[in-house]
Amino acid sequence: MEQSRGLIGNNIVTVLMNENQMTLQEASDYVGVHCNALLRAYLTAREQLSGTLGPDATRFIYGIGQWMIGNLV
């Protein structure tokens, strides 16, 4: 939507397209791969830490995951 309105440079896709001369599809694919890698890293770290932390830290880590989902939605 932003691209169709001429609002380039406002999100990671348009920045990648402009800075790296990527097509819309290439930039979207890159973002998808990068987000998946970050999500896997978060889930792995959360799983490793969950048994070693207290309830407040566990709740905080859970909240970070909710924040990520909120951004996507």
C-alpha positions as CSV (number, residue, x, y, z in Angstrom):
1,M,0.0,0.0,0.0
2,E,2.8,2.5,0.9
3,Q,4.5,1.9,-2.4
4,S,1.3,2.5,-4.4
5,R,0.9,5.9,-2.6
6,G,4.5,6.9,-3.3
7,L,5.6,6.6,0.3
8,I,8.9,4.9,-0.3
9,G,11.6,4.6,2.3
10,N,9.1,4.0,5.2
11,N,9.7,0.3,5.7
12,I,12.3,-2.4,5.3
13,V,11.0,-3.6,2.0
14,T,11.3,-0.3,0.2
15,V,14.7,0.4,1.9
16,L,16.0,-2.9,0.7
17,M,14.7,-2.3,-2.8
18,N,16.3,1.2,-3.0
19,E,19.6,0.4,-1.2
20,N,20.3,-3.0,-2.7
21,Q,18.5,-2.6,-6.1
22,M,16.1,-5.5,-5.3
23,T,12.8,-6.2,-6.8
24,L,9.7,-6.1,-4.6
25,Q,9.7,-9.9,-4.6
26,E,13.4,-10.2,-3.8
27,A,13.1,-7.7,-0.9
28,S,10.0,-9.5,0.4
29,D,11.8,-12.9,0.2
30,Y,14.8,-11.5,2.0
31,V,12.6,-10.1,4.8
32,G,10.7,-13.4,5.1
33,V,14.0,-15.4,5.5
34,H,15.4,-12.9,7.9
35,C,12.3,-12.8,10.1
36,N,12.1,-16.6,10.1
37,A,15.7,-16.8,11.3
38,L,15.0,-14.3,14.1
39,L,11.9,-16.1,15.1
40,R,13.8,-19.5,15.3
41,A,16.6,-17.8,17.4
42,Y,14.0,-16.3,19.8
43,L,12.1,-19.6,20.2
44,T,15.3,-21.5,20.8
45,A,16.6,-19.0,23.4
46,R,13.2,-18.9,25.1
47,E,13.1,-22.7,25.3
48,Q,16.7,-22.8,26.7
49,L,16.0,-20.1,29.3
50,S,12.5,-21.1,30.4
51,G,13.6,-23.5,33.1
52,T,16.4,-21.3,34.5
53,L,14.6,-18.0,35.1
54,G,12.0,-16.8,37.6
55,P,8.4,-16.0,36.8
56,D,9.0,-12.3,36.2
57,A,11.7,-12.9,33.6
58,T,9.7,-15.7,32.0
59,R,6.7,-13.4,31.7
60,F,8.9,-10.7,30.2
61,I,10.3,-13.1,27.6
62,Y,6.7,-14.2,26.8
63,G,5.8,-10.5,26.4
64,I,8.5,-10.0,23.9
65,G,7.0,-12.8,21.8
66,Q,3.6,-11.2,22.0
67,W,5.1,-7.8,20.9
68,M,6.6,-9.5,17.8
69,I,3.2,-11.0,16.9
70,G,1.5,-7.6,17.5
71,N,3.8,-6.0,15.0
72,L,3.0,-8.6,12.4
73,V,-0.7,-8.2,12.9
